[in-house]
Amino acid sequence: MDKTELLRAIRDAHEPIEAAVATLTDEALHAETPGMPGWTRKDVLAHIEYWHRHSTAVLAGVRSGEDPDPDTGEPFDIDALNARVLAENRDRPGADVREGEEASFHQLVTAVETATDRELFDATVVAWLGDGNAADVVASDTYTHYPDHVPHLAVD
């Protein structure tokens, strides 16, 4: 995969998110989402925003050499992280979440567009990515992640 293919994959996979969000009334945005008890569609959208910002921070970290998520010595717990993101965003207004997700998507796309191939695809650029590279992080935060949540944004 090269940068053009990465950008295409991100944009193509995000289209169903955009389409679903465009159909959501404020009432539907604040309603509990199917398949995620205790979460609203707004919560899901804030979750997606968080992962956009995560990838953008990783790309900035690759450029600067600084790990945006330094090791705390605690084992990584995705469920705890997602619960924290949920709690931090629970009281945000729906309009703010809509704008935040859209802005974070555009910031991420810009970060990918301005990254060098080395920053995206070279696994030796920074040690804190382990055996992976920044493009792997972007993929898991975007185009391989979005399909999990498109059904949660749909209105029956």
C-alpha positions in Angstrom: 0.0 0.0 0.0 1.2 3.5 -0.8 0.0 6.9 0.5 -2.5 7.3 -2.3 -4.1 3.9 -1.6 -4.1 4.6 2.2 -5.9 7.9 1.7 -8.4 6.2 -0.7 -9.1 3.5 1.9 -9.6 6.1 4.6 -11.9 8.2 2.6 -13.9 5.3 1.1 -14.4 3.7 4.5 -15.5 7.0 6.0 -18.2 7.7 3.4 -20.7 5.4 5.2 -20.0 7.2 8.4 -20.6 10.6 6.8 -23.8 9.3 5.1 -25.2 7.9 8.4 -24.4 11.0 10.3 -26.0 13.2 7.7 -29.3 11.4 8.3 -29.3 11.7 12.0 -31.7 14.1 13.6 -30.6 15.5 17.0 -33.1 13.1 18.6 -31.6 10.1 16.8 -28.1 11.3 17.6 -28.9 11.3 21.3 -30.8 7.9 21.3 -29.2 4.7 22.5 -27.5 3.0 19.6 -28.3 -0.6 18.6 -25.8 -3.2 19.7 -23.9 -1.0 22.2 -26.0 -0.8 25.4 -25.5 2.4 27.3 -24.0 4.2 24.3 -25.8 6.8 22.2 -25.0 7.5 18.5 -23.4 10.7 19.8 -21.1 8.6 22.0 -20.1 6.4 19.0 -19.3 9.5 16.9 -17.2 10.9 19.8 -15.4 7.6 19.9 -14.6 7.8 16.2 -13.4 11.3 16.7 -11.0 10.1 19.5 -9.4 7.5 17.2 -9.0 10.1 14.4 -7.2 12.3 17.0 -5.1 9.4 18.1 -3.8 8.7 14.6 -3.1 12.4 14.1 -1.1 12.4 17.3 0.8 9.3 16.3 1.7 10.9 13.0 2.9 14.1 14.8 4.8 11.9 17.2 6.5 10.0 14.4 7.6 13.4 13.0 8.8 14.7 16.3 10.1 11.4 17.7 8.0 11.7 20.8 5.6 9.0 21.8 2.1 10.5 22.2 1.1 7.6 24.5 4.2 7.0 26.6 4.3 3.6 28.5 2.9 4.0 32.0 4.0 0.5 33.0 0.3 -0.5 33.1 -1.0 -3.1 30.6 -2.9 -1.6 27.7 -6.7 -2.1 28.2 -8.7 -1.1 25.2 -12.0 -1.4 27.1 -10.8 0.9 29.9 -9.6 3.4 27.3 -12.9 3.3 25.4 -14.8 3.7 28.8 -12.6 6.7 29.6 -13.3 8.3 26.2 -17.0 7.6 26.7 -17.0 9.3 30.1 -15.0 12.3 28.9 -17.4 12.9 26.0 -20.7 12.0 27.6 -21.8 15.6 28.3 -20.6 17.2 25.1 -23.4 18.8 23.0 -24.4 16.8 19.9 -23.4 19.7 17.6 -19.9 19.8 19.1 -19.5 16.1 18.6 -20.6 16.3 15.0 -18.2 19.2 14.3 -15.4 17.5 16.2 -15.7 14.3 14.3 -15.8 16.1 11.0 -12.8 18.3 11.9 -10.8 15.4 13.3 -11.3 13.5 10.1 -10.1 16.4 8.0 -7.1 16.9 10.3 -6.2 13.2 10.0 -6.4 13.3 6.2 -4.2 16.4 6.2 -1.7 14.7 8.5 -1.5 11.6 6.2 -1.3 13.8 3.1 1.7 15.8 4.6 3.5 12.8 6.0 6.4 11.4 4.1 6.4 7.8 2.9 9.1 7.1 5.5 7.0 8.5 8.3 4.0 6.4 7.2 5.5 3.1 6.2 9.0 2.7 7.8 8.8 0.6 10.9 12.2 1.7 12.0 11.4 5.5 12.3 10.5 5.3 16.0 11.0 2.4 18.4 7.7 3.0 20.2 5.7 1.7 17.3 7.3 -1.7 17.8 7.2 -3.8 14.7 4.5 -1.7 13.1 4.4 1.6 11.3 2.3 4.7 11.4 0.2 3.5 8.5 -0.8 0.4 10.5 -2.0 2.6 13.4 -4.0 4.8 10.9 -5.5 1.7 9.4 -6.7 0.3 12.7 -8.0 3.7 13.8 -9.9 4.3 10.5 -10.7 2.1 7.6 -10.6 -1.2 9.5 -12.4 0.4 12.5 -15.2 2.3 10.8 -17.1 -0.8 9.6 -17.6 -1.8 13.2 -19.5 1.3 13.9 -21.5 2.1 10.8 -24.4 -0.1 12.1 -24.3 1.7 15.4 -25.0 5.0 13.6 -27.8 3.7 11.4 -31.4 4.6 12.1 -33.8 1.7 11.7 
